[in-house]
Amino acid sequence: MPDRAGLQKASRAWDYLAHTPNHPPRIGQCAKLKGTDKFAKNGWSAVYHYEVSSAGRIDFQYNQAFTSGGREDSHPVVRIIRLDLSSH
């Protein structure tokens, strides 16, 4: 039988990162990691730590207007720095 609680948390993490990484999550916790402002360059945010569960976290950055390859069509992008599913 699938782990419905795990699937629900993974789905919530996906929705949060895909749609509103620049706002606090409705459920759960997300905080900027101390000392990561130095990584906030070229439109990228500092590194944020999102708690998926008591045993899982996602460290990420976001860029609200990312462009690549000399193209002018900007779009929001999330860059996952670390995905940790062990307890901490």
C-alpha positions as CSV (number, residue, x, y, z in Angstrom):
1,M,0.0,0.0,0.0
2,P,1.5,3.4,-0.9
3,D,2.5,5.9,1.7
4,R,-0.3,8.4,1.3
5,A,1.2,10.8,4.0
6,G,4.6,10.8,2.1
7,L,2.9,11.3,-1.2
8,Q,0.9,14.2,0.2
9,K,4.0,15.9,1.6
10,A,5.9,15.4,-1.7
11,S,2.9,16.9,-3.6
12,R,2.8,19.8,-1.2
13,A,6.5,20.4,-1.7
14,W,6.2,20.3,-5.5
15,D,3.3,22.7,-5.4
16,Y,5.1,25.1,-3.2
17,L,8.4,25.1,-5.2
18,A,6.6,25.3,-8.5
19,H,4.3,28.1,-7.7
20,T,5.3,30.2,-4.7
21,P,8.9,29.7,-3.7
22,N,9.3,33.4,-3.0
23,H,6.5,33.4,-0.3
24,P,6.2,31.5,3.0
25,P,4.5,28.2,2.5
26,R,0.8,27.8,3.7
27,I,1.8,24.6,5.5
28,G,5.2,23.8,6.8
29,Q,8.3,25.9,7.3
30,C,10.8,27.6,5.0
31,A,13.7,29.8,6.1
32,K,16.6,31.5,4.5
33,L,19.9,29.8,5.4
34,K,22.3,32.1,7.2
35,G,25.3,33.2,5.3
36,T,23.8,32.4,1.9
37,D,23.3,36.0,0.7
38,K,26.6,35.6,-1.1
39,F,24.9,33.2,-3.5
40,A,22.2,35.7,-4.4
41,K,23.7,36.8,-7.7
42,N,22.4,37.3,-11.3
43,G,18.7,37.2,-10.2
44,W,19.1,34.1,-7.9
45,S,17.8,34.3,-4.4
46,A,19.8,33.3,-1.3
47,V,19.5,29.6,-0.4
48,Y,16.3,28.6,1.4
49,H,15.6,25.5,3.5
50,Y,12.1,24.0,3.1
51,E,11.0,21.4,5.6
52,V,9.2,18.6,3.8
53,S,8.7,16.6,7.0
54,S,10.6,16.0,10.2
55,A,12.9,13.7,8.2
56,G,13.2,15.6,5.0
57,R,14.3,18.9,3.6
58,I,14.9,20.7,0.4
59,D,17.5,23.5,0.0
60,F,16.8,25.7,-3.0
61,Q,17.2,29.0,-4.8
62,Y,14.8,30.7,-7.1
63,N,15.0,33.2,-9.9
64,Q,11.8,35.0,-10.8
65,A,13.0,36.0,-14.3
66,F,15.5,33.5,-15.5
67,T,16.7,33.6,-19.1
68,S,19.1,31.2,-20.9
69,G,20.9,30.9,-24.1
70,G,20.7,34.6,-25.1
71,R,16.9,34.3,-25.2
72,E,14.7,37.2,-23.9
73,D,11.8,35.1,-22.7
74,S,12.2,35.1,-18.9
75,H,10.4,32.7,-16.6
76,P,10.6,31.6,-13.0
77,V,13.0,28.8,-12.1
78,V,13.8,26.9,-9.0
79,R,17.2,25.4,-8.5
80,I,17.4,22.5,-6.0
81,I,20.7,22.6,-4.2
82,R,20.1,19.7,-1.8
83,L,17.4,17.1,-1.3
84,D,17.9,15.3,2.1
85,L,15.4,12.7,3.1
86,S,17.3,11.5,6.2
87,S,16.5,12.8,9.7
88,H,18.6,15.7,10.8
